[in-house]
Amino acid sequence: MMRVTAQAKINLRLVVLAQETSGFHQIETIYCRVGLADELVIEQTTGPGLELTVHGADLGPTENNLVMRAARAWFEAADIEPSHAIALHKRIPAGAGLGGGSSDAAATLRALEEMHDHRLGGARLLEIAASLGSDVPFFMADVPLALAWGRGERMLTHEGPGPAPAVIVMPPASVSTAQAYASLGGRVGVAGPAIIDAASLGSWDALDDVACNDFERVVLPEIPALTPVLALLRSHGARIAQLTGSGSAVFGIFDLPDAAEAAAQELRAAQADLQVFRTHAAV
């Protein structure tokens, strides 16, 4: 049996640069790992087959889950007949822009590789990861921070500026990634690409200067409840407070744990329908 965690991410920067003829969008982003995490338990079974059980969330048919897609891709590449049961314990909310599904997929790949004596190797694992989704290669890298381009697969990894207190807030409403991109339409590249020195990835002050998210201009009007949440996070001293991914979660990065805790407590008291997570960023 193997038990692994699958941490969420936030995007400290997310700029949509251009749309390819294929329909995919080029982006420039800074991924940041956070402490909020799902857990997977993988066990070998006596009979053949692959089974996934999900606890804590209704994610639809398990056959379509990224965990199953990652596991099937690994076993096919390794030329092994699966005889495994996977239990996924969800804590990262779906549809939040936190990369929960992608992180679960990466954790599945890493766990299966370890359980089977590193049969495929790093290069093949990254190929599989990239085929599963744009965020999956970041989670395979197992680093606190990464500057990424293209569809998210070209990365400069970094140890980051050190952990910082953080609050993540998920509203009851959500906007799908496809809907968010469609709402952008031709309005891409508003922030534009930036010249980001690698050394700046190690400083929260420098990260403040490049923090932004192009999706805010289309997601915040769709979910008005997020605007006062961001204002509250800033009023408690958040150095960065913005949307993550294409939504629908927002986050605040703080210097002081007490300030983060006070913001989280006020949000929980003010709006019972919000999911509020007190965690750490760049871990």
C-alpha positions in Angstrom: 0.0 0.0 0.0 1.2 3.5 -0.7 -0.3 6.7 0.7 0.6 10.0 -1.1 -0.6 13.6 -0.8 -1.5 15.8 -3.8 -1.1 19.5 -3.0 -3.0 22.3 -4.7 -1.5 25.3 -6.5 -2.3 28.9 -6.9 -1.3 31.2 -9.8 0.6 34.2 -8.6 0.6 35.4 -12.2 -1.6 34.3 -15.1 -1.5 36.1 -18.4 -3.3 34.9 -21.5 -1.0 35.7 -24.5 -2.6 34.3 -27.7 -4.8 31.6 -29.1 -3.3 29.0 -31.3 -5.0 27.8 -34.4 -5.7 24.5 -32.5 -7.9 26.5 -30.1 -5.5 26.3 -27.2 -4.2 29.4 -25.5 -0.6 30.4 -24.8 -0.1 31.6 -21.3 2.6 33.0 -19.0 2.1 31.9 -15.4 3.8 31.6 -12.0 2.7 28.4 -10.3 2.9 28.3 -6.5 2.3 25.1 -4.5 0.2 25.4 -1.3 -0.4 23.2 1.7 -4.0 22.4 1.0 -4.0 18.8 -0.3 -5.9 15.7 -1.3 -4.8 12.2 -0.3 -4.5 9.0 -2.4 -4.1 5.5 -1.1 -3.1 2.9 -3.7 -3.2 -0.8 -3.0 -2.5 -3.9 -5.0 -5.4 -6.3 -5.2 -5.5 -10.1 -5.7 -7.6 -9.9 -8.9 -7.0 -8.0 -12.2 -8.5 -4.6 -12.9 -8.3 -0.9 -11.8 -10.7 0.6 -9.3 -11.1 4.1 -8.1 -13.2 5.2 -5.1 -13.7 8.9 -4.4 -14.4 10.2 -0.9 -15.4 13.7 0.0 -16.8 14.9 -3.3 -19.0 13.9 -6.2 -16.8 14.1 -9.2 -18.9 12.2 -11.7 -18.1 8.9 -13.4 -14.7 7.6 -12.0 -13.8 6.4 -15.5 -13.4 10.1 -16.5 -11.4 11.1 -13.4 -7.8 12.2 -14.1 -6.6 9.7 -11.5 -8.0 6.9 -13.6 -6.7 8.4 -16.8 -3.2 8.8 -15.3 -3.2 5.2 -13.9 -4.4 3.7 -17.3 -1.7 5.7 -19.1 1.0 4.6 -16.7 0.1 0.9 -16.9 -0.2 1.0 -20.7 3.3 2.6 -21.0 4.7 0.1 -18.5 3.1 -2.8 -20.2 1.7 -4.1 -16.9 -1.8 -5.5 -16.4 -3.2 -3.5 -13.4 -4.5 -5.1 -10.3 -4.9 -2.0 -8.1 -7.5 -0.2 -6.0 -7.1 3.6 -5.6 -8.9 5.6 -2.9 -9.0 9.4 -3.5 -9.8 11.5 -0.5 -10.8 15.0 -1.8 -10.2 18.2 0.2 -9.3 20.5 -2.7 -12.5 21.9 -4.1 -13.3 21.2 -7.8 -13.7 24.0 -10.3 -11.6 26.3 -8.2 -8.5 26.9 -10.3 -6.4 25.1 -7.7 -5.3 22.2 -9.9 -6.8 19.5 -7.7 -7.4 17.0 -10.5 -4.0 17.7 -12.1 -2.3 17.2 -8.8 -4.1 14.0 -8.2 -3.0 12.8 -11.6 0.7 13.6 -10.9 0.5 12.0 -7.5 -0.9 8.8 -9.1 2.0 8.7 -11.6 4.6 9.3 -9.0 3.1 6.6 -6.7 2.8 4.0 -9.4 6.3 4.7 -10.6 7.7 4.2 -7.0 5.6 1.0 -6.4 7.0 -0.5 -9.6 10.7 0.2 -9.2 10.8 3.3 -11.3 9.9 1.4 -14.4 9.3 4.3 -16.8 11.8 6.9 -15.8 11.5 10.7 -15.5 11.4 11.6 -19.2 8.6 9.2 -20.0 6.6 10.2 -16.9 6.8 13.9 -18.0 5.5 12.9 -21.5 2.5 11.2 -19.9 2.0 14.2 -17.5 1.9 16.7 -20.3 -0.6 14.6 -22.2 -3.0 14.7 -19.2 -3.2 18.5 -18.8 -1.2 21.7 -18.7 -0.8 21.8 -14.9 0.3 18.2 -14.4 4.0 18.8 -15.3 4.3 21.4 -12.5 3.0 19.0 -9.9 5.4 16.3 -11.2 8.3 18.8 -10.6 7.6 18.7 -6.8 8.9 22.3 -6.3 7.3 25.2 -4.5 7.4 27.6 -7.5 7.7 27.6 -11.2 7.6 30.2 -14.0 5.8 28.6 -17.0 5.0 29.4 -20.6 3.3 27.9 -23.6 0.4 25.8 -22.4 2.2 25.5 -19.0 4.5 22.7 -19.9 7.7 24.9 -20.4 9.0 25.6 -16.9 11.7 27.3 -14.9 11.4 25.7 -11.5 12.5 27.6 -8.3 12.7 26.9 -4.6 10.7 30.1 -4.1 10.8 32.8 -1.4 9.9 30.6 1.5 6.5 29.6 3.0 4.0 32.4 3.7 0.6 32.3 5.5 -2.2 32.1 3.0 -6.0 32.0 2.9 -7.9 30.4 0.0 -11.6 31.1 -0.5 -14.0 29.2 -2.7 -17.5 30.6 -3.4 -20.5 28.4 -4.0 -20.7 29.5 -7.6 -18.2 28.5 -10.2 -17.2 29.3 -13.8 -15.8 26.5 -16.0 -12.4 26.9 -17.6 -14.0 26.7 -21.1 -16.5 29.4 -20.2 -13.8 31.7 -18.8 -11.7 31.4 -21.9 -14.7 31.9 -24.1 -15.6 35.1 -22.1 -12.1 36.4 -22.8 -12.8 36.3 -26.5 -10.2 38.3 -28.4 -9.3 40.3 -25.3 -6.1 38.5 -24.6 -2.7 39.9 -23.6 -4.1 42.8 -21.5 -1.2 42.5 -19.0 1.2 41.3 -21.6 4.3 39.2 -21.1 6.9 40.4 -18.6 10.6 40.2 -18.2 10.9 38.2 -15.0 14.3 37.6 -13.6 14.8 34.2 -12.1 16.1 35.7 -8.9 12.8 37.6 -8.4 11.1 34.2 -7.9 12.9 34.1 -4.6 11.4 37.3 -3.2 7.8 38.0 -2.2 8.4 41.7 -2.8 9.4 41.0 -6.4 6.5 38.6 -6.9 4.1 41.3 -5.7 5.2 43.4 -8.6 4.3 40.8 -11.3 1.2 39.3 -9.6 -1.9 39.5 -11.8 -4.6 37.4 -13.4 -6.2 38.1 -16.8 -9.3 36.1 -15.9 -10.4 38.5 -13.1 -12.0 40.9 -15.6 -14.4 38.2 -16.8 -14.8 36.0 -13.7 -15.4 38.7 -11.1 -18.4 40.2 -12.9 -19.9 36.6 -13.1 -19.3 36.0 -9.4 -19.9 39.4 -7.6 -19.4 37.8 -4.1 -15.7 37.5 -4.8 -15.1 41.3 -4.9 -15.8 41.9 -1.2 -13.8 38.8 -0.4 -10.8 40.2 -2.1 -11.4 43.6 -0.4 -11.5 41.9 3.0 -8.3 39.9 2.4 -6.5 43.2 1.4 -7.9 45.0 4.5 -6.2 42.4 6.7 -2.9 43.0 5.0 -2.7 40.5 2.1 0.3 41.5 0.0 -1.3 39.6 -3.0 -5.0 39.0 -3.2 -6.4 37.7 -6.5 -8.1 35.0 -8.5 -6.3 31.7 -9.1 -6.4 29.9 -12.4 -9.6 30.7 -14.3 -11.5 30.6 -11.0 -13.5 30.4 -9.1 -11.3 30.5 -5.9 -9.4 33.6 -4.7 -6.5 33.7 -2.3 -4.5 36.1 -0.1 -0.8 35.9 0.8 0.1 37.4 4.1 3.3 38.3 6.0 1.9 37.5 9.4 0.0 34.3 10.5 -2.2 36.3 12.8 -3.4 38.5 10.0 -4.2 35.4 7.8 -6.1 33.8 10.7 -8.1 36.9 11.4 -9.1 37.2 7.7 -10.1 33.5 7.6 -12.2 33.8 10.8 -14.0 37.0 9.6 -14.8 35.4 6.2 -16.2 32.2 7.9 -18.3 34.4 10.2 -19.6 36.7 7.5 -20.5 34.2 4.8 -21.4 30.6 5.8 -21.6 29.5 2.1 -17.9 30.2 1.5 -15.3 27.5 1.8 -12.3 29.1 3.6 -9.0 27.3 3.9 -6.1 28.6 6.1 -2.9 27.2 4.6 0.6 28.2 3.5 2.0 29.2 0.1 5.3 28.3 -1.5 5.7 25.0 0.4 
